[in-house]
Amino acid sequence: MPAHVRLCLVLVFCAAPLLAEESVKMAFHSVHLIGSRSVLGQRCNADATISACTRFFARKLDCACEAAEQQWRIVAKARFHAVTFLNTPAALQHEHRHIADIRRDIASHIDEIGAIRFESAEACQAAATAASAAFTDVMDAFQWTSNAERHVMQRPFRPRPKLLEPAAKTASAAEAP
């Protein structure tokens, strides 16, 4: 069986559990074996010393607001596509760890914004719109975090951006006597 077919079978087998989670969905993941390290470096926008990378595309956070105990909360679902470029099939497991890091961080992010309560539907919708608009930057920060945790970084670490100011967590706290 050709190597690219075996790689695709491994990918389908390993990705199936990841696709089951409802709030975070990796809608598409392709894996490409690249023979040349210089071409790999070009695809990954990195130097030629790397063995693999995963690029994320079509990153989207869909947010809606729903009533929650006389207040409002954000209900969010995330979607993204991943493309992995490898110089060796042995690097696929490492890239899956990065994808798992990103999925974990997105799920935590969705839980965090879902825990915030708003006094009005309008305030909730404004925060939901801001969360959706900021999602690509938030995902970029998650990628930096995963790389910082799993690699010796050659460039400065970027901290995770704050999505909502603490004052926005609840309007009632500011108005309480």
C-alpha positions as CSV (number, residue, x, y, z in Angstrom):
1,M,0.0,0.0,0.0
2,P,1.5,3.4,-0.9
3,A,2.7,5.6,1.9
4,H,0.2,8.4,1.2
5,V,-2.8,5.9,1.4
6,R,-1.5,4.5,4.7
7,L,-1.1,8.1,6.0
8,C,-4.7,8.9,5.0
9,L,-6.0,5.8,6.7
10,V,-4.1,6.6,9.9
11,L,-5.5,10.2,9.7
12,V,-9.1,9.0,9.4
13,F,-8.7,6.5,12.2
14,C,-7.1,9.1,14.5
15,A,-9.4,12.0,13.6
16,A,-12.7,10.2,14.1
17,P,-12.9,10.8,17.8
18,L,-12.0,14.4,17.3
19,L,-14.9,15.0,15.0
20,A,-17.5,13.8,17.6
21,E,-17.2,16.8,19.9
22,E,-20.0,19.3,19.1
23,S,-18.7,22.6,20.3
24,V,-15.3,22.3,18.5
25,K,-15.3,20.8,15.0
26,M,-12.3,20.2,12.8
27,A,-14.3,20.1,9.6
28,F,-11.5,19.1,7.4
29,H,-7.9,17.8,7.9
30,S,-5.5,16.9,5.1
31,V,-2.0,15.5,5.4
32,H,0.7,16.1,2.8
33,L,4.0,14.3,2.8
34,I,6.6,16.7,1.4
35,G,9.9,15.1,0.3
36,S,12.0,18.3,0.3
37,R,12.8,20.1,3.6
38,S,13.1,23.4,1.7
39,V,9.7,23.0,0.1
40,L,8.4,22.0,3.6
41,G,9.9,25.2,5.0
42,Q,8.1,27.2,2.3
43,R,4.8,25.6,3.0
44,C,5.2,26.1,6.7
45,N,6.6,29.6,6.4
46,A,9.6,28.4,8.5
47,D,13.2,27.5,8.1
48,A,14.2,24.2,6.6
49,T,15.1,22.5,10.0
50,I,11.5,21.6,10.8
51,S,10.0,18.2,10.1
52,A,6.3,19.2,10.0
53,C,3.7,21.9,10.6
54,T,0.0,22.2,10.7
55,R,-1.8,25.2,9.3
56,F,-5.3,26.2,10.3
57,F,-7.8,27.8,7.9
58,A,-11.5,28.7,7.9
59,R,-11.3,29.5,11.6
60,K,-14.8,30.5,12.7
61,L,-16.6,31.0,16.0
62,D,-20.4,31.0,15.6
63,C,-22.1,32.7,18.6
64,A,-25.7,33.0,19.6
65,C,-27.3,34.3,22.8
66,E,-29.8,32.5,24.9
67,A,-31.8,33.3,28.0
68,A,-30.3,31.9,31.2
69,E,-32.0,32.4,34.5
70,Q,-33.3,36.0,33.8
71,Q,-30.0,36.8,32.1
72,W,-28.3,36.1,28.8
73,R,-25.3,34.0,27.9
74,I,-23.3,33.2,24.8
75,V,-23.6,29.8,23.2
76,A,-20.6,29.2,20.8
77,K,-19.4,26.6,18.4
78,A,-16.1,26.7,16.7
79,R,-15.0,25.3,13.3
80,F,-11.7,25.1,11.5
81,H,-9.8,23.2,8.8
82,A,-6.3,21.9,9.3
83,V,-3.6,21.1,6.8
84,T,-0.6,19.2,8.0
85,F,2.7,19.1,6.0
86,L,5.2,16.4,6.9
87,N,8.7,15.5,5.9
88,T,8.4,12.2,7.6
89,P,5.3,10.2,8.6
90,A,6.8,9.9,12.2
91,A,6.0,13.6,12.8
92,L,2.2,13.1,12.4
93,Q,1.7,12.0,16.0
94,H,3.5,15.2,17.2
95,E,1.2,17.3,14.9
96,H,-1.8,15.6,16.4
97,R,-0.7,16.7,19.8
98,H,-0.7,20.3,18.5
99,I,-4.2,19.9,17.1
100,A,-5.3,18.4,20.4
101,D,-3.8,21.4,22.2
102,I,-5.8,23.8,19.9
103,R,-9.0,21.9,20.4
104,R,-8.6,21.9,24.2
105,D,-7.9,25.6,24.3
106,I,-10.9,26.4,22.0
107,A,-13.1,24.2,24.2
108,S,-11.9,26.1,27.3
109,H,-12.4,29.4,25.5
110,I,-16.0,28.5,24.6
111,D,-16.6,27.4,28.3
112,E,-15.2,30.7,29.5
113,I,-17.4,32.9,27.3
114,G,-20.4,30.7,28.0
115,A,-20.0,31.3,31.7
116,I,-20.4,35.1,31.4
117,R,-23.9,36.4,32.1
118,F,-25.4,39.5,30.5
119,E,-28.3,41.6,31.7
120,S,-29.7,42.1,28.2
121,A,-29.9,40.4,24.9
122,E,-28.3,43.4,23.3
123,A,-25.2,43.3,25.6
124,C,-24.9,39.6,25.0
125,Q,-25.1,40.1,21.2
126,A,-22.5,42.8,21.3
127,A,-20.1,40.5,23.2
128,A,-21.0,37.5,20.9
129,T,-20.1,39.7,17.9
130,A,-16.8,40.7,19.5
131,A,-16.0,37.1,20.3
132,S,-16.6,36.0,16.8
133,A,-14.5,38.9,15.3
134,A,-11.6,38.1,17.7
135,F,-11.5,34.4,17.1
136,T,-8.7,34.3,14.5
137,D,-6.5,36.3,16.9
138,V,-7.5,34.0,19.8
139,M,-6.6,30.9,17.7
140,D,-3.3,32.5,16.7
141,A,-2.5,32.9,20.4
142,F,-3.5,29.2,21.0
143,Q,-1.1,28.1,18.3
144,W,1.7,30.2,19.8
145,T,1.0,28.7,23.2
146,S,1.1,25.1,21.8
147,N,4.4,25.8,20.1
148,A,5.9,27.4,23.2
149,E,4.8,24.4,25.2
150,R,6.2,21.8,22.8
151,H,9.2,23.6,21.2
152,V,12.1,25.8,22.2
153,M,10.9,29.0,20.8
154,Q,13.3,31.2,18.7
155,R,10.9,34.2,18.8
156,P,9.1,36.0,21.6
157,F,6.1,34.4,23.1
158,R,2.7,36.1,22.5
159,P,0.3,35.9,25.5
160,R,-3.3,34.8,24.9
161,P,-5.4,37.9,24.3
162,K,-8.3,38.7,26.6
163,L,-11.6,38.4,24.8
164,L,-13.8,40.4,27.1
165,E,-12.8,42.9,29.7
166,P,-13.6,41.7,33.3
167,A,-16.0,44.6,33.6
168,A,-18.1,43.1,30.8
169,K,-18.6,39.8,32.7
170,T,-21.7,41.0,34.3
171,A,-23.5,44.3,34.2
172,S,-25.3,43.6,37.4
173,A,-22.1,43.5,39.4
174,A,-21.4,47.2,38.5
175,E,-25.0,48.2,39.3
176,A,-25.4,46.2,42.6
177,P,-25.8,48.5,45.7
